[in-house]
Amino acid sequence: MDVYDAAAWSAICELTESSVAGRSGPVDFPDFTRGGWKRNRPLQIVSSLDRL
């Protein structure tokens, strides 16, 4: 999880409120990364299973 994930999770309440105010219509979800998510490399996470 990074700062962009945190921003996305924080936006859910306001976007839901906007959708409900608009008679439950769709609301565009902002791309906080400005397209950077397409170039994001996977994190090198070490699993406890890798050590077995």
Beta strands, then each sheet from edge to edge (+ up, - down):
end
